């Protein structure tokens, strides 16, 4: 690791920390505020990949993973109360889903970006973020809330997430956790497109700063 990697590591750590805090606050019926900050992790990874290569991007991912694990460990010790129950802010399934989703999705993002890096400037960040975001959503919500995986934490009652409701309030009948995942996924896809603008600006500014006078 060199000093040039420190801004990326700090940015990733800040995003992961902020997302772990903001996920506790609802935004509407299907989302939390963390849904809008977490996708920025893909922007940081892609910028580092473009400027310093895949190895540097993987170091940034590892730093984010470590911060996420620490946040999860702290969250398991914070007890909340509601509806007459006391429960941890972060359950084992949420911790497992969050960590696994982050690591798999971010490393896939790095690999896809690296394979497409010689194409048009927008292709690598867009394709890698779309695939990574989709993996992240699928892994997290399945591990954290699917009734098929109750064996992971038998004492954690997630029947509320399996309540069958119209998809996003208007579609076919699906478990609640599927609607939550789809809403999260749609936000990620939207931000993947929007993030192309700051990606381009940051990369161009960084490359111009490197150019000899």
Secondary structure, DSSP 8 states (H G I E B T S, - for coil): --HHHHHHHHHHHHHHHHHHHHTTSEETTTEETHHHHTTHHHHHHHHHHHHH-HHHHHHHHHHHHHHHHHHHHHHHT-EEEETTEEEESS-HHHHHHHHHHHHHHHHHHHHHHHHHTTS-HHHHHHHHHHHHHHHHHHHHHHHHH-GGGGGG-TTS--GGGG-EEEGGGTSSEEEHHHHHHHHHHHHHHHHHHHHHHHHHHHHHHHHHHHS--
